[in-house]
Amino acid sequence: MTSLIEMSEREYFANVGKRPGMFVGRTSFHALTAFLIGYDQSSARHGAPGLGGWREWLVARRGQDCNHAWPGQVLHIALPEGWDNPWDLPPENEACAVGVLFQLLDEFLMDRENSEHTQAT
């Protein structure tokens, strides 16, 4: 098994996505977004890219902007029919939102890796 320090961001978040309860306790969309916001803040403090460009990437992916921060953008993509209360999603919507969150995060990180690789060559 690859150590945490040797993992790429994609590998790390793939592991988080497989066992989110290990990282946030009770698995919920909001607990995981809080975890990711903390990761992003720590990254920024230490000079790493973190989730820089994530919201903009989500807006481009969705093809439409609104006043929501990135968690709301993910919910728009995961639940295009809308939602009543983002803090109390029905279990099936919660599971969908969590799955889509990690799918989108992987796509974002893959795009960023490919962009960095292209710039380096």
N, C-alpha and C positions, 0 to 999 in steps of 0.2 A: 504494500500500500504506500502511496506517495504521501510524504509528510505535508503538513499544512503549508509550510514555508516553500515547498517545491511546487505546489499546485498553482496552476493558472487560475485566474478569477473564474473562468468557465467551469473548471473542474471543481473548485471550491463550492460554487453555487449549485452545481449539479448534485453535490453531496448534501447540501442544505435542503435542496428540493426533494431528495429521496427520503430524508428523515427530518422534516422541519421541527417536529416536536422536541428533538434533541437540542435544538438551538433556541426555541422560544417557549417551551412548555406546551400549553394547549395551542394546537395549530389553528391559527385564524389568519385571515387576510390582513387584518390590522396589526397583529403581532409581528407578522413577517415584514410588513412595510416599515414598521418601527425599527426592526432589526436592520433592514436595508438602509434606512435613513441614518442610523447610528454608524453603520459601516461606511457610508458615504462621508459623514462628518469626520470620522477618524482618518479616512484616506486623505481628505482635504488637508487636515492638520499635519499630515506627514508627507505631503507633496505627491501623493499618488492620484491617479485620475478618478478613482472611485466610480461614481455614477454620473460623472460630468457628461452632459449631452443626452442623458436618458430621457428627460421629459420631451425635449425637442425631437428625439428619435421616435418616441411614442406618438407625438402629434403628427409627424410625417407618415408614420405607419398607419395611423387611423385616417389620415387625410382630412382632419378637421380639428380646429382648436376650440377651446373653451376656457373658462377661468379656473378649472380644476388643476391642482398640483398633480404630480405623476401618479399617485395612487388612484385618483379619479380617472385619469386617462386609461389606466389599466382596466378599471371597472367598465368604462365605456366600451372597450374592446371585448372584454370577457362577457359582459351582459348588455349587448346592444339594445335589448328591449327595455332597459332601465332597471331601477331598483327603488324601493320605497325608503329604506333606512340603511345606509351603508354600514352602520355600527351593529346591525342586527339582520344580517343576510340569512335567508333560509339555508339549511345545510347543503343543498345541492348547488346553490349559487356560490356559497362559500368555497366549496370544493372546486367548482369551475374557476372562480377568481384566483385561487391559489395555483391551480394548474397552469392557467394562462399567464400568471405573473412569472413563473419560472420558465415557461416557454419563451415569452417575450424577452426576458432577461438574457437567456441563452442566445437568442437571435441578435440582440443588441451587442453583447460581448463578442460574438462571432464577427459581426460587421466591424466592430472596433479593431479586433485582432487583424482582420483582413486588411483594413485601412492602414494600420500600423505596419504590416508586412509589406504592403505596396509602397508605402512612403520610404521604407528602409532599402528597397531595391532600386 
